[in-house]
């Protein structure tokens, strides 16, 4: 069972910083992320999704490879690469992994211009350690599929004052 968490940040840079922190926690096996997308609402009202994976580029690369292979068999490798890359890019653009794009765009449409929402689909989590790692990072929980107690713990961790770094120098 996966859980969806949506947190709003004042800007894209802050949302990206938190997403990077979550990826670091994933390297430590404290969280398993299925998808992490940042939705940014621009001043003109349009919403842009910064996906974890660019499915269009992956599809183009894969299609180009298979097009080259098939084109080489029929002695038309250049045509095969072009046709394969185009069809791969099209199929990649139409593929949607993880969180539904339409859902993210609809939810992000309610944001203030310039703000960003971090959508995270979590498969597994060591909650206490992850909450300690993101304590005091700010952000407002917009939506979750967590139970009430876990959602409140997340809200409390985000709103908590950031821990000060320990002093390394001696006082004079």
Backbone bond lengths (Angstrom), bond angles and torsions (degrees), N, CA, C in turn:
res aa  C-N    CA-C-N  psi(-1)  N-CA   C-N-CA  omega(-1)  CA-C   N-CA-C  phi
1 X - - - 1.449 - - 1.517 108.85 -
2 X 1.305 116.67 132.07 1.458 121.61 178.99 1.517 110.07 -105.43
3 X 1.334 115.33 154.74 1.454 121.53 176.96 1.523 109.32 -118.57
4 X 1.317 115.93 139.59 1.455 122.06 177.40 1.521 108.72 -103.07
5 X 1.329 115.16 133.90 1.463 121.21 176.47 1.525 107.49 -131.12
6 X 1.324 116.23 131.98 1.471 121.97 177.57 1.523 107.53 -123.53
7 X 1.340 115.59 120.45 1.464 121.52 -179.25 1.525 108.31 -123.73
8 X 1.321 116.45 132.23 1.463 122.02 -179.38 1.526 109.43 -96.45
9 X 1.336 115.41 134.49 1.462 122.75 177.14 1.526 108.82 -121.90
10 X 1.336 116.68 157.38 1.467 119.25 -175.77 1.524 114.39 -67.06
11 X 1.342 116.96 -21.01 1.463 119.36 179.73 1.529 110.61 -153.67
12 X 1.310 115.03 168.38 1.465 121.55 -177.44 1.528 111.82 -66.39
13 X 1.327 117.21 -36.60 1.468 121.03 -178.07 1.533 111.09 -61.35
14 X 1.327 117.14 -41.92 1.463 120.62 179.99 1.531 110.32 -67.17
15 X 1.324 117.48 -41.16 1.461 121.03 178.40 1.528 110.46 -63.55
16 X 1.322 116.58 -40.08 1.465 121.01 178.86 1.526 110.89 -67.03
17 X 1.318 116.90 -36.99 1.472 121.40 177.39 1.532 110.72 -61.45
18 X 1.321 117.13 -42.94 1.458 121.27 -179.68 1.530 110.29 -70.66
19 X 1.329 117.07 -39.53 1.471 119.42 177.21 1.522 110.24 -61.19
20 X 1.331 117.91 -42.00 1.463 121.41 177.50 1.524 111.12 -62.78
21 X 1.343 116.14 -38.77 1.466 120.28 178.29 1.526 110.35 -63.79
22 X 1.336 116.80 -40.53 1.467 120.43 178.17 1.529 111.21 -64.67
23 X 1.329 117.01 -37.46 1.464 119.92 177.26 1.530 111.03 -65.74
24 X 1.341 116.67 -35.38 1.471 119.80 175.82 1.526 110.37 -65.12
25 X 1.323 116.66 -40.62 1.460 120.86 177.32 1.531 110.81 -65.07
26 X 1.310 116.18 -31.92 1.462 120.26 177.17 1.536 110.42 -66.82
27 X 1.323 116.82 -36.88 1.466 120.59 177.27 1.526 111.17 -64.80
28 X 1.321 116.66 -25.20 1.461 122.18 178.15 1.537 111.53 -91.17
29 X 1.335 117.28 5.77 1.462 124.15 178.85 1.527 113.19 62.39
30 X 1.326 116.38 30.96 1.464 120.49 177.15 1.524 112.16 -94.89
31 X 1.331 115.82 -17.34 1.458 121.18 -179.57 1.520 107.94 -149.65
32 X 1.319 115.95 146.08 1.462 120.83 175.33 1.530 107.18 -120.52
33 X 1.328 114.94 111.16 1.456 121.65 -175.17 1.526 109.55 -98.37
34 X 1.326 116.40 126.04 1.454 121.13 175.62 1.527 110.95 -84.52
35 X 1.322 116.95 -35.91 1.460 122.13 179.99 1.520 108.78 -158.47
36 X 1.317 116.18 145.33 1.465 122.19 176.99 1.521 107.78 -144.79
37 X 1.318 116.36 113.02 1.461 122.34 -175.00 1.521 109.30 -126.74
38 X 1.330 115.54 140.30 1.460 120.58 174.79 1.525 107.88 -107.88
39 X 1.323 116.00 123.81 1.457 122.48 176.55 1.524 107.63 -104.58
40 X 1.328 116.13 122.91 1.466 121.58 -178.20 1.524 108.67 -114.04
41 X 1.333 115.35 129.65 1.459 119.32 175.68 1.524 108.21 -98.40
42 X 1.324 115.77 118.83 1.463 121.69 -178.66 1.529 110.88 -83.68
43 X 1.317 115.57 168.26 1.464 121.17 -177.82 1.527 112.74 -60.85
44 X 1.348 116.50 -28.49 1.466 119.24 179.62 1.529 112.52 -81.57
45 X 1.346 116.94 2.12 1.453 121.55 177.26 1.516 114.88 92.88
46 X 1.323 117.61 -6.78 1.461 120.86 -179.26 1.530 110.05 -80.33
47 X 1.322 114.54 147.14 1.464 121.39 179.78 1.524 108.63 -108.45
48 X 1.340 115.76 128.77 1.462 121.27 177.75 1.519 108.18 -114.15
49 X 1.334 116.32 134.71 1.463 121.67 178.71 1.515 110.18 -101.78
50 X 1.321 116.58 125.66 1.465 122.32 174.64 1.524 106.83 -100.92
51 X 1.334 115.15 95.99 1.453 121.44 -174.84 1.519 111.68 -75.69
52 X 1.310 115.47 158.09 1.453 122.34 175.31 1.531 109.30 -69.78
53 X 1.330 116.76 -38.26 1.455 123.12 178.82 1.517 109.38 -122.74
54 X 1.330 116.56 138.54 1.449 120.98 175.07 1.521 107.60 -92.95
55 X 1.335 116.92 95.08 1.461 121.02 -175.48 1.523 112.56 -66.62
56 X 1.342 117.75 -27.49 1.455 120.48 178.08 1.524 110.36 -66.14
57 X 1.335 117.20 -46.18 1.469 120.82 179.70 1.525 111.40 -66.22
58 X 1.333 116.84 -40.75 1.460 120.26 178.62 1.527 110.10 -63.76
59 X 1.327 116.91 -42.66 1.465 121.16 178.43 1.517 111.95 -64.31
60 X 1.338 117.67 -39.98 1.460 121.27 179.13 1.528 110.80 -65.02
61 X 1.321 117.23 -42.28 1.465 120.73 179.98 1.529 110.65 -65.66
62 X 1.312 115.83 -45.94 1.464 119.99 179.59 1.528 110.62 -64.51
63 X 1.321 116.96 -45.36 1.460 121.02 178.80 1.511 111.97 -63.10
64 X 1.325 116.98 -38.19 1.464 120.97 177.55 1.519 111.55 -62.38
65 X 1.328 116.20 -41.88 1.468 120.26 178.32 1.522 111.07 -62.14
66 X 1.339 116.27 -51.24 1.457 119.49 -178.82 1.528 111.33 -66.65
67 X 1.323 117.41 -34.44 1.466 120.85 176.29 1.516 111.68 -64.44
68 X 1.342 116.82 -40.32 1.464 120.99 177.14 1.516 110.31 -63.43
69 X 1.315 116.38 -44.63 1.462 120.81 -179.38 1.527 111.53 -62.01
70 X 1.322 116.99 -49.04 1.464 120.80 -179.83 1.522 110.48 -69.29
71 X 1.348 117.05 -39.40 1.463 120.69 178.04 1.521 111.85 -62.95
72 X 1.327 117.56 -36.11 1.465 121.07 178.76 1.519 110.56 -66.26
73 X 1.313 117.36 -36.03 1.468 120.66 178.23 1.524 110.53 -63.14
74 X 1.338 116.23 -39.30 1.472 120.37 -178.76 1.526 112.82 -96.89
75 X 1.343 116.43 15.44 1.468 123.85 177.03 1.522 113.01 60.31
76 X 1.328 116.92 34.41 1.465 122.80 177.19 1.529 109.03 -138.45
77 X 1.365 118.60 60.17 1.469 119.78 -172.84 1.527 114.37 -64.82
78 X 1.333 118.26 -37.65 1.476 120.26 -179.00 1.523 110.38 -65.20
79 X 1.325 115.90 -45.79 1.462 119.96 178.02 1.528 110.34 -62.92
80 X 1.307 116.77 -40.13 1.463 121.75 179.81 1.518 111.85 -62.82
81 X 1.353 117.21 -43.03 1.466 120.88 179.01 1.520 110.24 -63.48
82 X 1.328 116.55 -46.15 1.471 120.44 -178.30 1.528 110.91 -62.55
83 X 1.321 115.95 -47.05 1.458 119.82 -179.08 1.535 110.71 -66.76
84 X 1.332 116.86 -42.04 1.465 121.05 179.75 1.517 112.13 -64.76
85 X 1.345 116.95 -42.72 1.466 120.59 -179.88 1.525 110.79 -65.57
86 X 1.323 116.35 -41.49 1.464 119.56 -179.98 1.527 111.26 -65.19
87 X 1.321 116.30 -45.69 1.469 118.01 -179.33 1.527 111.12 -69.88
88 X 1.334 116.97 -34.74 1.469 120.27 177.09 1.518 111.81 -65.93
89 X 1.339 116.52 -41.58 1.463 120.38 178.38 1.523 110.91 -64.00
90 X 1.320 116.40 -40.38 1.464 120.30 178.70 1.525 111.03 -63.94
91 X 1.324 116.62 -46.49 1.467 118.50 -179.64 1.532 110.93 -67.55
92 X 1.344 117.34 -34.43 1.468 120.61 177.16 1.513 111.88 -65.97
93 X 1.326 116.09 -39.34 1.468 120.26 179.47 1.529 111.55 -66.76
94 X 1.314 116.43 -29.91 1.460 120.26 -178.80 1.527 112.86 -88.26
95 X 1.333 116.66 -7.12 1.454 121.31 -179.34 1.527 109.27 -86.59
96 X 1.315 116.16 138.65 1.459 120.61 179.04 1.515 109.06 -129.30
97 X 1.325 116.69 109.80 1.453 121.81 177.41 1.521 108.85 -98.77
98 X 1.304 116.67 150.37 1.458 120.32 172.87 1.512 113.31 73.06
99 X 1.329 114.97 -128.25 1.465 121.83 -174.64 1.529 109.28 -75.48
100 X 1.308 116.36 137.24 1.454 122.46 -178.41 1.528 110.93 -63.81
101 X 1.343 116.67 126.26 1.467 121.80 -177.51 1.527 112.58 -62.13
102 X 1.319 117.11 -41.72 1.476 120.27 -179.51 1.525 110.64 -62.96
103 X 1.329 116.87 -40.08 1.465 121.27 177.63 1.531 110.08 -61.13
104 X 1.333 117.12 -45.43 1.468 120.47 -178.64 1.525 111.19 -64.60
105 X 1.324 117.03 -42.67 1.465 119.97 -179.79 1.527 111.55 -65.39
106 X 1.327 116.71 -39.88 1.468 120.41 178.62 1.521 111.30 -64.16
107 X 1.324 116.65 -44.76 1.461 120.65 -179.00 1.532 110.73 -68.72
108 X 1.330 117.31 -39.13 1.464 121.37 -178.50 1.528 112.08 -72.89
109 X 1.311 117.67 -17.72 1.467 120.66 178.57 1.526 111.41 -63.26
110 X 1.331 117.78 -22.53 1.466 121.32 -179.85 1.527 112.81 -84.40
111 X 1.325 117.75 -3.19 1.469 121.17 -179.14 1.520 111.62 -73.31
112 X 1.322 115.44 160.34 1.464 121.26 171.82 1.530 108.50 -75.16
113 X 1.319 119.03 144.21 1.476 120.28 177.50 1.530 111.46 -55.88
114 X 1.331 115.83 136.17 1.457 121.91 -179.62 1.513 113.74 93.16
115 X 1.333 117.18 -17.80 1.465 119.78 -179.60 1.529 110.08 -86.86
116 X 1.325 114.99 166.57 1.459 120.64 -177.08 1.521 109.97 -136.87
117 X 1.315 115.38 146.51 1.462 121.04 176.87 1.521 108.62 -115.11
118 X 1.315 115.54 132.24 1.460 121.44 176.41 1.524 107.64 -98.80
119 X 1.333 115.80 115.88 1.459 122.98 177.38 1.524 106.79 -99.65
120 X 1.330 116.89 122.78 1.456 120.76 -179.73 1.523 108.98 -128.20
121 X 1.328 115.36 126.06 1.455 121.69 175.00 1.522 106.81 -104.67
122 X 1.326 115.24 111.36 1.467 121.77 -172.66 1.518 109.50 -104.55
123 X 1.332 115.13 128.65 1.467 120.56 178.28 1.528 110.59 -88.94
124 X 1.340 116.65 -47.45 1.473 122.12 178.04 1.513 108.31 -140.70
125 X 1.338 116.11 152.42 1.458 119.34 179.71 1.531 110.17 -154.59
126 X 1.322 115.38 142.86 1.458 122.00 167.79 1.523 104.06 -96.34
127 X 1.320 115.66 90.79 1.462 122.82 -165.20 1.526 114.16 -56.79
128 X 1.336 118.56 -47.75 1.461 119.36 -174.85 1.529 111.98 -62.55
129 X 1.315 118.19 -39.85 1.471 120.88 -178.42 1.532 111.59 -73.45
130 X 1.319 116.75 -37.52 1.468 119.76 178.70 1.528 109.94 -69.05
131 X 1.335 117.69 -41.74 1.467 120.53 178.41 1.528 110.86 -62.61
132 X 1.347 117.42 -38.82 1.467 120.04 176.21 1.525 110.88 -62.96
133 X 1.331 117.16 -37.95 1.468 121.28 -177.76 1.523 112.69 -69.92
134 X 1.332 117.21 -30.78 1.475 119.37 -178.81 1.524 112.35 -102.22
135 X 1.308 116.55 7.70 1.473 121.10 -178.37 1.533 110.21 -58.75
136 X 1.320 115.54 130.11 1.452 121.27 175.34 1.521 115.51 77.40
137 X 1.330 117.85 12.85 1.470 119.65 -178.74 1.520 112.49 -83.58
138 X 1.319 117.36 -6.92 1.462 120.73 178.04 1.517 110.83 81.84
139 X 1.295 114.85 -169.52 1.452 120.10 -177.40 1.514 110.26 99.38
140 X 1.315 114.97 155.66 1.458 122.46 -179.56 1.525 108.06 -120.98
141 X 1.318 116.30 126.39 1.459 120.53 179.06 1.530 107.92 -71.27
142 X 1.317 115.85 119.90 1.459 121.27 -179.81 1.522 111.42 -93.50
143 X 1.338 116.08 -40.59 1.467 119.83 -177.03 1.529 108.41 -159.70
144 X 1.324 116.10 143.83 1.463 120.90 173.61 1.518 109.28 -147.00
145 X 1.314 114.58 164.18 1.463 120.13 171.12 1.530 109.59 -109.23
146 X 1.332 116.09 14.78 1.461 121.76 179.24 1.525 110.16 -76.82
147 X 1.333 116.03 159.79 1.457 118.17 173.40 1.536 108.60 -72.54
148 X 1.322 117.73 168.92 1.466 122.29 -172.61 1.532 113.01 -59.42
149 X 1.330 117.24 -41.99 1.463 120.35 -178.36 1.528 111.66 -64.93
150 X 1.335 116.73 -44.93 1.473 120.45 -179.86 1.527 110.89 -67.59
151 X 1.325 116.35 -38.81 1.466 119.87 178.28 1.530 110.55 -63.42
152 X 1.326 117.27 -41.73 1.461 120.28 178.63 1.521 111.08 -65.91
153 X 1.330 117.16 -38.75 1.467 120.65 176.92 1.531 110.57 -61.56
154 X 1.337 116.94 -38.89 1.465 121.11 177.16 1.524 110.41 -65.56
155 X 1.323 117.32 -46.38 1.471 121.15 178.97 1.540 110.81 -59.50
156 X 1.328 116.02 -43.36 1.465 120.50 179.92 1.529 111.49 -64.17
157 X 1.329 116.79 -41.04 1.466 120.33 -179.45 1.529 110.77 -65.70
158 X 1.326 117.61 -42.59 1.466 120.32 -179.81 1.526 111.41 -66.05
159 X 1.329 117.08 -36.48 1.464 121.39 -176.55 1.520 113.20 -84.66
160 X 1.330 117.62 -13.39 1.468 120.56 -177.94 1.522 110.55 -63.79
161 X 1.332 116.90 150.43 1.468 118.74 176.55 1.521 109.26 -65.09
162 X 1.336 115.58 141.30 1.462 121.18 179.42 1.514 109.52 -65.28
163 X 1.311 115.47 142.65 1.463 120.62 178.49 1.520 108.94 -73.43
164 X 1.318 116.45 133.14 1.472 120.77 178.69 1.515 109.05 -75.25
165 X 1.330 115.97 145.16 1.467 120.65 176.95 1.535 108.59 -69.88
166 X 1.337 117.10 141.48 1.462 119.35 -179.73 1.527 111.40 -65.01
167 X 1.298 115.79 143.87 1.461 121.24 179.94 1.531 109.61 -76.14
168 X 1.354 115.80 136.89 1.459 119.80 -177.90 1.519 111.65 -104.62
169 X 1.309 116.48 -17.32 1.469 119.54 -178.07 1.510 111.63 -97.41
170 X 1.332 116.18 154.73 1.469 121.40 178.18 1.515 109.50 -84.26
171 X 1.313 116.40 146.15 1.480 120.59 179.45 1.533 109.00 -76.17
172 X 1.320 115.60 142.12 1.467 120.57 179.03 1.485 111.41 -91.51
